[in-house]
Amino acid sequence: MALVGRRNGRNFGYGRQLSYAGRQALEDLFAGGHFATVKAHSDRWQAFVRWCRSVNGPGYNDARQIDRETLDDYVAYLRQQIHQGELCIATAQNRLSSVNRTLAALRGDQDVQIVSPSQALRLRRSTIRINAPDGQEYQVLQRLLVTLMDQHQERVAAIVLLARATGMRLREAILANLPRLIREAEKYGQINVQEGTKGGRSGARAPRWIASGDEVKKALQYAKAVAPRNSKNLLEPNECYGHFLQKIVLPARKTLQEHGVKGFHELRASYACDRYQQITGHLAPVNGGRCHKINRELDKEARLKIAVELGHKRIDITTAYIGAKK
């Protein structure tokens, strides 16, 4: 889409809303192609926009107001999120990189940017898990679920169950088409995760089938039971995803942490460790298993399958979930 106004206008001519302007500038930059890349950058840009509008942010809705001081404040905010266990280093670096790319697309230059996201955060990125993930023990999980239900946070409890039983990301669990998944679980004995997937990896060309045992079916049935009326997912029919995330999900993180679960991503890692044990018959490396040393072919087979089930293209990403392979 071409500029909607003059380049020196609000949001450099890309419209009145900062969130909309960023997406349009990215689409221009990539000439209407590279849909997955545009979506990934746009999603991270939306996180930056939400910060801008929050009580912690500057309140801007015009990209012309964003300067280096603004970016330094955002870096400080992300660093705080990392220290509190809300974000991993990799996610924070990716968000900064996308803000750089989107600002450059909006401005038409690189005069305002974070020169090195990794150095700005002053934290070293590591993708190898060395500690067992939180939420592996179902007794601990049960206590968490009871607390969430007592707090009338049934939809958050459903997210916890789905993430633990299927390895879904937070967004995937919220947007999952529950009636379809329940039908697939009964008919095929497996479900195909499609809604809310990362980087546009969905549809017939990106199937993501996951075996649906009893735990998966129970999680789906519970989610369907607590889903709002006339909705196929966990959102109200007219509810905005961002609003649900900010007002319902994020405040519940405190409850998760009080029960020893740093965040929803830990439940996804717990699922991966379970799957590794189911496939290989050995504990995951991060839980003390040694299959990666005594049977490398079986270890590789398990990692490849888990990578696909989690929605990743690279087998190496499994080290972030189940531990090292050397």
matplotlib code that plots the C-alpha trace (Angstrom):
import matplotlib.pyplot as plt

x = [0.0, 1.3, 1.6, -1.8, -0.5, 2.7, 5.9, 6.2, 2.7, 1.6, 3.4, 5.4, 2.3, 1.1, -2.0, -3.2, -2.6, 0.9, 0.0, -1.6, 1.2, 3.9, 2.2, 1.6, 5.2, 6.4, 4.1, 5.5, 9.1, 8.6, 6.5, 3.5, 5.4, 7.3, 4.0, 5.5, 8.3, 5.9, 3.6, 6.5, 7.9, 4.3, 3.5, 6.6, 5.9, 2.5, 4.2, 6.2, 3.0, 1.3, 4.2, 4.1, 0.4, 0.9, 1.5, 5.2, 5.5, 5.6, 2.0, 3.0, 0.8, 3.0, 6.2, 7.7, 7.8, 10.0, 13.6, 16.7, 15.6, 12.3, 14.2, 16.5, 13.5, 12.0, 15.3, 15.2, 11.6, 12.5, 15.5, 13.2, 10.8, 13.6, 14.8, 11.2, 10.9, 8.3, 10.4, 13.4, 16.4, 15.8, 12.3, 13.5, 16.3, 13.8, 11.4, 14.2, 15.3, 11.7, 11.3, 14.5, 13.2, 9.7, 11.0, 13.4, 10.4, 8.3, 11.0, 12.8, 16.1, 18.0, 18.7, 16.7, 17.6, 19.2, 22.6, 23.0, 19.9, 22.1, 24.6, 21.8, 20.2, 23.6, 22.5, 23.9, 21.5, 21.5, 19.2, 20.3, 18.0, 20.0, 17.1, 14.1, 11.0, 8.3, 5.0, 6.1, 4.5, 0.8, 0.2, 1.7, -0.3, -3.5, -3.0, -2.4, -5.6, -7.6, -6.3, -7.1, -10.7, -11.1, -10.1, -12.7, -9.9, -11.3, -10.1, -6.6, -6.9, -7.9, -4.8, -2.6, -4.1, -3.8, -0.2, 0.8, -1.1, -0.4, 2.6, 0.6, 2.0, 0.0, -1.6, -2.3, -4.2, -6.3, -7.2, -7.6, -10.7, -12.0, -14.9, -12.7, -9.9, -12.4, -13.8, -10.3, -9.3, -12.3, -12.1, -8.4, -6.8, -4.8, -5.3, -3.9, -2.8, -3.5, -4.9, -2.6, 0.6, 3.9, 5.2, 2.2, 2.9, -0.6, -2.8, -2.5, 1.2, 2.1, 0.2, 1.0, -0.5, -0.3, -1.4, -4.5, -4.4, -6.7, -4.9, -5.3, -9.0, -9.6, -7.9, -10.0, -13.3, -12.5, -11.6, -14.8, -16.8, -15.4, -15.2, -17.6, -21.0, -21.2, -17.4, -15.2, -12.2, -11.4, -12.3, -15.7, -17.2, -16.4, -13.3, -10.0, -7.1, -4.8, -7.4, -7.8, -4.1, -3.5, -6.6, -7.0, -3.9, -1.0, -2.3, -2.7, 1.1, 1.5, -0.6, 1.5, 4.7, 3.3, 2.9, 6.4, 5.7, 7.6, 5.3, 3.2, 6.3, 7.5, 4.4, 5.3, 8.8, 7.2, 5.2, 8.4, 10.1, 7.1, 7.1, 10.8, 10.3, 7.3, 9.2, 12.6, 11.7, 14.4, 14.1, 14.8, 18.5, 17.5, 15.9, 19.0, 18.4, 21.3, 19.6, 21.5, 24.7, 23.8, 21.5, 22.0, 19.8, 16.8, 17.6, 17.6, 14.4, 12.7, 14.0, 12.8, 9.3, 9.1, 10.3, 7.5, 4.9, 6.0, 5.7, 9.4, 11.3, 14.7, 15.6, 18.2, 15.5, 14.7, 17.7, 15.7, 13.0, 14.6, 18.3, 21.6, 22.2, 25.9]
y = [0.0, 3.5, 6.3, 7.6, 11.2, 13.3, 11.7, 14.5, 13.9, 12.0, 8.7, 9.7, 9.6, 6.1, 7.1, 8.3, 5.1, 4.0, 0.3, 0.5, 2.7, 0.2, -2.7, -0.6, 0.6, -3.0, -4.1, -1.3, -2.3, -5.9, -4.9, -6.9, -10.2, -12.1, -12.4, -14.4, -11.9, -9.0, -10.7, -11.5, -7.9, -6.5, -8.6, -7.4, -3.8, -4.2, -5.1, -1.9, 0.1, -1.4, -0.3, 3.2, 3.4, 1.8, 3.6, 2.7, 4.2, 7.7, 7.7, 8.3, 7.6, 9.2, 7.7, 11.2, 11.5, 8.4, 9.2, 7.5, 8.3, 6.5, 3.4, 3.5, 3.5, 0.6, -1.3, -0.7, -1.9, -5.1, -5.7, -5.4, -7.9, -10.4, -10.1, -10.7, -13.8, -12.3, -12.5, -14.6, -12.8, -14.1, -12.6, -9.2, -9.1, -10.0, -7.2, -4.7, -5.8, -5.5, -2.1, -1.1, -2.5, -1.0, 2.5, 2.4, 1.5, 4.3, 7.0, 6.0, 6.1, 4.6, 7.7, 6.5, 2.9, 0.6, -0.1, -3.5, -5.1, -7.7, -5.1, -2.8, -5.4, -6.2, -9.8, -12.8, -14.9, -18.7, -21.2, -24.2, -25.2, -26.2, -26.3, -28.6, -26.7, -25.6, -27.3, -30.9, -32.3, -32.6, -32.3, -28.8, -28.0, -29.2, -26.8, -24.0, -24.8, -24.9, -21.4, -20.0, -21.4, -19.9, -16.6, -17.0, -17.3, -20.3, -19.2, -18.8, -22.3, -23.5, -21.9, -23.6, -27.0, -26.6, -25.4, -28.3, -31.0, -29.9, -27.6, -24.7, -21.2, -18.7, -17.1, -20.5, -21.6, -18.5, -18.6, -22.3, -23.4, -25.7, -27.4, -28.3, -29.7, -31.7, -33.2, -34.1, -35.6, -38.0, -38.7, -39.0, -39.4, -36.2, -32.5, -30.0, -26.7, -23.9, -20.7, -18.1, -19.8, -17.9, -16.3, -17.3, -21.0, -22.3, -23.9, -27.0, -26.3, -26.2, -29.1, -29.5, -32.7, -33.6, -37.0, -36.5, -38.8, -38.5, -35.3, -33.5, -34.4, -33.3, -30.0, -29.4, -30.3, -28.1, -25.2, -25.6, -25.7, -22.4, -20.7, -17.7, -18.4, -18.3, -18.4, -21.0, -20.0, -18.5, -14.9, -13.3, -12.9, -9.1, -9.3, -8.0, -10.4, -7.6, -6.5, -10.1, -10.5, -7.3, -7.4, -11.1, -13.2, -11.0, -10.3, -14.1, -14.5, -13.6, -16.6, -18.9, -17.6, -18.2, -21.8, -22.1, -21.6, -18.6, -18.3, -20.2, -21.0, -23.3, -25.4, -25.8, -27.0, -29.4, -30.9, -31.2, -33.1, -35.5, -36.1, -36.8, -39.5, -41.0, -41.2, -42.4, -44.2, -42.0, -38.9, -35.6, -34.5, -31.6, -34.1, -36.3, -38.6, -39.9, -41.0, -38.2, -39.9, -43.6, -43.5, -40.4, -41.5, -42.0, -38.7, -36.9, -38.6, -37.4, -33.8, -33.6, -34.8, -32.4, -29.5, -30.1, -30.5, -27.2, -25.4, -24.8, -25.5, -26.1, -29.2, -27.2, -25.2, -28.2, -27.5, -24.6, -27.0, -30.3, -29.5, -30.1, -32.8, -33.3]
z = [0.0, -0.9, 1.6, 2.6, 2.9, 2.7, 4.0, 6.6, 7.8, 10.9, 11.2, 8.2, 6.0, 6.9, 8.8, 12.2, 14.2, 15.2, 15.1, 11.6, 10.2, 11.2, 9.4, 6.2, 6.1, 6.4, 3.6, 1.4, 2.4, 1.3, -1.7, -0.7, -0.3, 2.4, 4.4, 7.2, 7.7, 7.6, 10.2, 12.5, 12.5, 12.7, 15.8, 17.6, 16.5, 18.1, 21.4, 21.2, 20.4, 23.5, 25.6, 24.1, 25.2, 28.6, 31.9, 31.5, 28.0, 26.6, 25.3, 21.7, 18.7, 16.1, 14.9, 14.4, 18.2, 18.7, 19.3, 20.7, 24.2, 23.6, 22.4, 25.4, 27.7, 25.8, 26.2, 29.9, 30.1, 28.2, 30.4, 33.5, 31.9, 31.4, 35.0, 36.2, 34.1, 31.8, 28.6, 27.4, 26.0, 22.5, 22.4, 23.7, 21.0, 18.3, 19.5, 19.3, 15.9, 14.6, 16.0, 14.1, 10.9, 11.3, 12.2, 9.2, 7.0, 8.4, 8.3, 5.1, 6.9, 9.8, 11.8, 14.8, 15.8, 18.4, 16.9, 18.5, 20.3, 22.0, 23.4, 24.4, 26.6, 28.1, 28.4, 26.6, 24.6, 25.2, 23.7, 25.6, 28.5, 31.6, 34.2, 34.1, 33.0, 35.5, 35.6, 34.8, 37.9, 37.4, 41.2, 41.1, 38.0, 39.7, 42.6, 40.2, 38.3, 41.5, 42.5, 39.1, 39.3, 42.8, 41.3, 38.5, 36.0, 34.2, 30.8, 32.0, 33.5, 30.1, 28.6, 31.2, 30.4, 26.6, 26.8, 29.1, 27.2, 23.6, 23.7, 22.2, 22.4, 24.5, 21.3, 19.9, 23.0, 23.1, 19.4, 19.0, 17.2, 19.9, 18.2, 15.2, 17.5, 19.5, 16.3, 15.1, 18.4, 18.3, 14.6, 13.9, 17.4, 16.7, 16.3, 13.8, 15.5, 13.0, 14.6, 16.1, 14.8, 14.6, 11.4, 9.3, 9.5, 9.0, 6.5, 4.3, 3.6, 7.4, 9.1, 12.7, 13.9, 17.6, 19.1, 21.2, 24.2, 27.3, 28.6, 25.3, 25.1, 28.7, 28.1, 24.9, 26.6, 29.6, 27.3, 25.3, 28.6, 29.8, 26.4, 26.1, 24.6, 20.8, 20.5, 18.9, 21.0, 24.4, 23.4, 23.7, 20.2, 20.2, 22.4, 21.2, 21.6, 23.0, 25.5, 26.8, 27.0, 29.0, 31.3, 31.9, 31.0, 32.1, 35.6, 36.1, 35.6, 39.3, 40.3, 38.0, 39.6, 43.1, 42.1, 40.7, 37.0, 35.6, 32.5, 30.0, 27.9, 30.7, 30.2, 26.5, 27.5, 29.9, 27.1, 25.0, 27.8, 28.1, 24.3, 24.3, 27.0, 25.1, 21.9, 23.2, 26.4, 28.1, 30.2, 28.4, 28.7, 30.9, 33.3, 33.4, 30.5, 28.4, 25.2, 23.3, 24.3, 23.8, 20.8, 18.7, 15.9, 18.2, 19.9, 16.5, 15.5, 18.7, 18.4, 14.8, 15.7, 18.7, 16.6, 14.1, 16.9, 18.5, 15.2, 14.5, 11.3, 12.9, 14.9, 16.9, 18.6, 20.7, 22.9, 24.4, 25.5, 26.4, 26.8, 25.0, 22.5, 23.0]

ax = plt.figure().add_subplot(projection="3d")
ax.plot(x, y, z, "-o")
ax.set_aspect("equal")
plt.show()
